[in-house]
Amino acid sequence: MFGGASVIVAAVALTGVALATEPTPPPANCAKAEFEAVVEQAAGSLRDLNAKNKPAFQEKLRSLKDKRGWPHDVFLKEAAPFVRDEKIAELDQSTDELLTAISKLGDEGATAASPDCALLLELRARMTLLVETQTAKWAYMFGKIDTELWK
């Protein structure tokens, strides 16, 4: 069951931020279901981010294509830097690392004989960081395309 939630998160994510500096103490009691709930909540946040941003970003790419008069084959070449550059690659790498850690933490938490509440706290922090990373990626990509549209 939990592995499926991890796959959802990985499928939704497109593809150097530190975890919170003041750690929150783990709750005294936690349940296995809380591990799944954290992943589901983050997956929903990522789906919402993508549902909101992907169509708007694609529209801006089409606007740039029209503004520059690019035929389709030229557009594919010229649009590549707006979706893939060094910064985006770094954000994607961070996303991949977070997804791997989240999958591991989630599996450990959901299969443990007794839930580890500190592990739940770490999972929540990683999920928050994942959403923040994807938000930063969208903001960066929109900034790039908006700059080009304003020229």
Backbone bond lengths (Angstrom), bond angles and torsions (degrees), N, CA, C in turn:
res aa  C-N    CA-C-N  psi(-1)  N-CA   C-N-CA  omega(-1)  CA-C   N-CA-C  phi
1 M - - - 1.459 - - 1.511 110.80 -
2 F 1.318 117.14 -50.10 1.452 119.23 -175.25 1.517 111.42 -66.61
3 G 1.330 117.93 -37.79 1.452 120.84 179.51 1.517 111.33 -56.85
4 G 1.339 117.40 -34.93 1.455 120.77 178.18 1.507 112.16 -63.14
5 A 1.316 116.76 -38.90 1.462 120.58 177.62 1.520 110.20 -64.40
6 S 1.331 117.00 -38.14 1.462 120.30 177.78 1.519 110.70 -64.47
7 V 1.327 116.20 -39.27 1.460 120.17 178.38 1.523 109.88 -64.52
8 I 1.328 117.39 -39.16 1.466 120.58 178.02 1.520 109.61 -60.34
9 V 1.314 116.53 -46.04 1.458 120.07 -179.96 1.521 109.57 -61.05
10 A 1.324 117.60 -44.79 1.457 121.38 -179.10 1.529 110.95 -63.73
11 A 1.306 117.17 -40.12 1.458 120.63 -179.44 1.516 111.46 -68.82
12 V 1.301 117.10 -35.21 1.460 120.92 -178.57 1.522 111.12 -74.57
13 A 1.307 117.99 -36.36 1.463 121.35 -176.64 1.525 110.36 -66.20
14 L 1.310 118.04 134.27 1.451 121.20 177.69 1.485 110.52 -85.84
15 T 0.335 107.74 -73.17 1.342 103.96 -167.96 0.519 102.38 71.22
16 G 14.361 53.14 136.34 1.423 175.39 152.84 1.515 113.64 150.43
17 V 1.570 111.13 19.92 1.451 110.71 178.74 1.529 108.02 -88.85
18 A 1.304 116.26 133.59 1.467 120.43 -178.33 1.525 110.52 -79.20
19 L 1.321 115.97 153.95 1.453 120.49 174.15 1.522 108.65 -69.71
20 A 1.303 117.21 164.75 1.464 121.56 -177.43 1.532 110.48 -49.72
21 T 1.326 115.82 137.32 1.458 120.01 -176.78 1.512 112.63 -78.46
22 E 1.320 118.33 -26.59 1.451 121.68 179.01 1.517 107.87 -107.83
23 P 1.347 116.76 97.50 1.458 118.63 -176.09 1.524 111.93 -65.69
24 T 1.313 114.19 140.00 1.452 121.24 175.59 1.525 107.18 -87.57
25 P 1.303 117.83 135.29 1.463 118.13 179.25 1.525 110.22 -64.30
26 P 1.334 116.93 145.05 1.466 118.69 -179.62 1.517 110.72 -66.55
27 P 1.318 116.20 150.06 1.458 118.84 177.08 1.533 109.79 -63.97
28 A 1.307 116.33 153.82 1.465 120.82 -178.94 1.529 111.03 -67.71
29 N 1.323 116.67 -36.47 1.464 121.20 -179.45 1.516 109.26 -132.89
30 C 1.314 115.23 142.78 1.465 120.35 174.92 1.521 107.80 -150.04
31 A 1.311 115.42 161.16 1.459 121.06 -177.97 1.519 110.15 -118.82
32 K 1.309 115.64 155.44 1.468 121.05 178.89 1.531 111.38 -56.09
33 A 1.312 116.21 -36.82 1.466 120.09 -178.83 1.523 111.66 -61.67
34 E 1.325 117.54 -26.29 1.463 120.42 178.98 1.525 111.43 -65.52
35 F 1.316 117.05 -32.33 1.466 120.53 177.66 1.523 110.05 -63.48
36 E 1.313 116.17 -46.09 1.459 120.54 178.57 1.521 111.29 -65.88
37 A 1.320 116.68 -37.99 1.464 120.94 -178.95 1.525 110.90 -64.40
38 V 1.320 117.45 -38.66 1.467 121.08 178.49 1.528 110.11 -61.89
39 V 1.310 116.44 -45.25 1.464 120.71 -179.89 1.521 110.52 -65.68
40 E 1.313 117.11 -43.84 1.466 120.20 179.46 1.522 111.75 -62.04
41 Q 1.316 116.69 -40.58 1.465 120.69 179.49 1.530 110.51 -63.86
42 A 1.313 116.62 -45.08 1.459 120.12 179.47 1.525 110.83 -67.02
43 A 1.330 116.93 -39.78 1.463 120.08 177.42 1.526 110.04 -59.63
44 G 1.322 116.10 -41.42 1.464 120.10 176.99 1.514 111.66 -62.92
45 S 1.321 116.80 -41.73 1.470 120.45 177.82 1.518 111.06 -62.25
46 L 1.333 116.61 -41.52 1.466 119.76 178.71 1.524 111.19 -67.53
47 R 1.317 117.03 -40.44 1.472 119.56 176.73 1.522 110.14 -60.56
48 D 1.343 116.57 -43.55 1.462 120.63 179.27 1.525 111.04 -62.65
49 L 1.340 116.83 -43.24 1.467 120.66 178.09 1.520 110.83 -58.60
50 N 1.321 115.81 -46.98 1.460 119.89 -178.52 1.518 112.32 -68.52
51 A 1.321 116.79 -40.29 1.464 120.27 179.26 1.522 111.05 -63.52
52 K 1.307 116.22 -35.30 1.463 121.04 179.93 1.532 111.55 -76.79
53 N 1.312 116.87 -45.33 1.461 120.97 -170.14 1.522 116.03 -89.22
54 K 1.315 117.91 -35.97 1.461 119.82 -174.87 1.528 112.71 -59.70
55 P 1.335 119.45 -51.17 1.473 118.53 180.00 1.534 112.67 -61.74
56 A 1.330 116.93 -40.50 1.465 120.46 179.93 1.523 110.85 -65.31
57 F 1.319 116.71 -40.31 1.460 120.18 179.62 1.533 110.35 -67.20
58 Q 1.326 116.79 -43.39 1.468 120.38 178.37 1.531 110.77 -61.56
59 E 1.319 116.77 -37.83 1.468 120.26 177.54 1.526 110.91 -63.83
60 K 1.320 116.43 -40.80 1.467 119.82 177.85 1.524 110.99 -66.01
61 L 1.315 117.41 -37.34 1.467 119.96 175.67 1.535 110.69 -63.10
62 R 1.328 116.48 -42.42 1.475 119.73 177.62 1.535 110.90 -63.74
63 S 1.337 116.19 -38.01 1.467 119.92 178.17 1.523 110.75 -63.75
64 L 1.326 116.32 -40.83 1.464 120.22 178.06 1.527 110.25 -65.59
65 K 1.312 116.77 -40.69 1.472 121.53 177.52 1.529 109.98 -58.65
66 D 1.331 115.65 -47.22 1.466 120.17 179.81 1.527 111.21 -65.63
67 K 1.329 116.95 -43.32 1.465 121.62 -178.73 1.529 111.18 -60.58
68 R 1.322 115.79 -40.20 1.468 120.38 -178.24 1.529 113.02 -88.68
69 G 1.331 116.94 -9.98 1.458 120.56 179.57 1.522 113.29 68.48
70 W 1.308 116.71 31.92 1.460 120.55 -178.30 1.526 111.04 -76.88
71 P 1.344 116.91 131.21 1.471 118.23 167.98 1.541 108.39 -69.50
72 H 1.318 116.70 165.73 1.460 121.31 -173.19 1.530 113.19 -54.74
73 D 1.324 118.17 -46.06 1.468 119.97 -177.18 1.531 111.61 -66.35
74 V 1.315 117.80 -36.38 1.466 121.44 176.66 1.526 109.29 -70.00
75 F 1.317 116.18 -40.53 1.462 120.92 178.76 1.520 111.29 -56.70
76 L 1.316 117.84 -45.36 1.464 120.97 -179.47 1.526 111.23 -58.72
77 K 1.319 116.33 -39.25 1.471 120.44 179.46 1.531 110.33 -73.34
78 E 1.307 117.40 -45.85 1.461 121.85 -175.87 1.532 112.88 -71.86
79 A 1.325 117.28 -28.20 1.465 120.65 -178.68 1.529 112.44 -80.00
80 A 1.314 117.66 -19.58 1.475 121.32 -176.12 1.530 113.32 -52.81
81 P 1.334 120.14 -44.60 1.470 118.83 -179.08 1.531 114.38 -64.29
82 F 1.311 117.97 -16.77 1.462 120.71 179.46 1.527 111.96 -81.09
83 V 1.319 116.10 -15.95 1.463 120.01 179.68 1.529 112.46 -120.42
84 R 1.328 116.67 -5.32 1.460 119.29 -179.31 1.517 109.65 -152.48
85 D 1.323 115.74 110.60 1.457 122.15 171.46 1.517 107.61 -149.13
86 E 1.319 117.58 -172.41 1.457 120.66 -176.07 1.534 112.05 -62.20
87 K 1.317 117.35 -43.91 1.468 121.35 -179.43 1.527 110.85 -64.60
88 I 1.318 116.68 -44.20 1.464 120.97 178.64 1.525 109.65 -64.47
89 A 1.326 117.33 -39.52 1.463 120.75 177.13 1.532 110.92 -61.62
90 E 1.333 117.28 -39.20 1.469 120.88 177.30 1.526 110.69 -64.29
91 L 1.328 116.31 -44.09 1.467 120.16 178.50 1.527 110.91 -64.54
92 D 1.334 116.58 -39.45 1.463 120.29 177.14 1.526 111.12 -64.86
93 Q 1.337 116.84 -39.22 1.464 120.88 177.75 1.531 110.07 -63.39
94 S 1.323 116.33 -43.65 1.465 120.35 176.88 1.521 110.63 -60.86
95 T 1.320 116.47 -41.62 1.458 121.31 178.23 1.525 110.70 -61.12
96 D 1.331 116.28 -46.94 1.468 120.08 179.74 1.526 111.55 -60.53
97 E 1.326 116.22 -43.38 1.465 120.15 179.04 1.527 111.21 -64.16
98 L 1.327 116.06 -41.48 1.465 119.81 178.35 1.525 111.28 -64.73
99 L 1.328 116.92 -42.59 1.462 119.98 179.57 1.525 111.21 -62.34
100 T 1.319 116.70 -39.61 1.470 120.28 177.83 1.524 110.26 -63.75
101 A 1.333 116.38 -47.15 1.471 120.36 179.89 1.525 110.77 -64.16
102 I 1.319 116.97 -41.52 1.465 121.46 -179.11 1.523 110.29 -63.61
103 S 1.313 116.16 -43.83 1.460 120.26 178.96 1.525 110.51 -59.96
104 K 1.322 115.85 -44.91 1.467 121.13 -179.53 1.536 110.31 -64.75
105 L 1.326 116.49 -49.34 1.466 120.57 -179.73 1.533 111.52 -61.52
106 G 1.316 114.97 -43.97 1.455 119.73 -179.26 1.515 112.15 -63.74
107 D 1.334 116.40 -44.03 1.461 120.00 178.30 1.526 110.99 -63.55
108 E 1.330 116.50 -43.02 1.464 120.41 178.35 1.523 110.74 -61.32
109 G 1.315 116.13 -44.84 1.465 120.25 -178.08 1.509 113.11 -68.36
110 A 1.325 116.53 -39.42 1.461 119.77 -176.35 1.525 112.09 -76.86
111 T 1.332 117.62 -23.25 1.464 120.07 -177.16 1.523 113.57 -104.37
112 A 1.318 117.24 -4.98 1.467 120.21 -178.91 1.531 110.66 -66.22
113 A 1.318 115.30 145.55 1.461 120.07 177.98 1.530 110.35 -62.91
114 S 1.319 115.99 -37.83 1.453 122.20 177.74 1.523 107.38 -131.00
115 P 1.330 118.66 122.41 1.463 120.34 -176.65 1.535 112.61 -57.30
116 D 1.318 114.89 135.25 1.469 122.13 177.73 1.525 107.01 -95.82
117 C 1.315 116.29 106.72 1.464 121.03 -175.07 1.529 112.24 -66.97
118 A 1.328 117.73 -28.78 1.464 120.16 175.56 1.531 109.59 -66.54
119 L 1.327 115.73 -36.49 1.457 120.77 177.25 1.533 110.24 -65.36
120 L 1.315 116.78 -38.27 1.462 121.41 177.17 1.522 110.34 -62.54
121 L 1.306 116.41 -42.14 1.458 121.31 178.14 1.526 110.50 -61.88
122 E 1.313 116.85 -43.69 1.473 121.62 177.51 1.525 110.59 -63.53
123 L 1.319 117.65 -41.45 1.461 121.81 178.48 1.530 110.22 -60.95
124 R 1.322 116.87 -45.12 1.469 120.18 178.12 1.527 111.26 -59.90
125 A 1.332 116.59 -42.63 1.462 120.34 179.92 1.527 110.83 -63.12
126 R 1.321 116.70 -42.74 1.473 120.16 179.62 1.524 111.13 -66.51
127 M 1.319 117.49 -38.96 1.460 120.51 179.32 1.525 110.22 -65.87
128 T 1.314 116.67 -41.78 1.466 120.55 176.74 1.519 109.97 -60.98
129 L 1.308 116.56 -44.43 1.460 121.45 179.43 1.531 111.26 -63.50
130 L 1.314 117.01 -37.17 1.466 120.97 177.43 1.529 110.53 -61.97
131 V 1.315 116.73 -46.87 1.468 120.30 179.23 1.532 109.88 -63.57
132 E 1.328 117.01 -41.79 1.469 120.51 177.95 1.527 111.49 -62.94
133 T 1.319 117.13 -39.19 1.461 121.09 179.09 1.522 110.98 -63.88
134 Q 1.319 116.34 -44.32 1.458 119.66 179.02 1.534 111.68 -67.99
135 T 1.311 117.33 -35.73 1.463 121.08 176.08 1.529 109.74 -63.50
136 A 1.318 116.77 -42.74 1.467 121.17 178.07 1.528 111.12 -63.83
137 K 1.306 116.57 -38.39 1.472 120.49 179.20 1.533 110.24 -63.65
138 W 1.333 116.44 -47.18 1.466 119.03 178.64 1.527 110.86 -61.35
139 A 1.321 117.21 -43.54 1.467 120.65 -179.32 1.524 110.35 -61.22
140 Y 1.301 116.83 -42.81 1.460 121.29 179.19 1.531 110.89 -63.56
141 M 1.334 116.44 -46.76 1.461 119.78 -179.00 1.532 111.23 -63.95
142 F 1.326 117.10 -41.41 1.465 119.98 177.30 1.525 110.52 -64.42
143 G 1.314 117.64 -39.04 1.462 120.40 177.51 1.520 111.91 -59.87
144 K 1.324 115.85 -42.95 1.468 120.26 179.15 1.529 111.52 -62.87
145 I 1.314 116.11 -48.17 1.464 119.08 -176.45 1.521 110.94 -70.31
146 D 1.314 118.58 -36.64 1.471 121.14 177.95 1.524 110.78 -63.86
147 T 1.318 116.79 -39.64 1.483 120.42 177.78 1.513 109.98 -59.67
148 E 1.305 117.48 -43.53 1.465 121.39 -179.64 1.529 112.03 -68.77
149 L 1.298 116.84 -36.63 1.460 120.38 179.61 1.538 111.07 -68.72
150 W 1.319 116.82 -30.17 1.466 120.50 -179.80 1.528 113.05 -77.77
151 K 1.313 117.30 -16.02 1.480 120.20 -178.06 1.508 110.69 -72.09
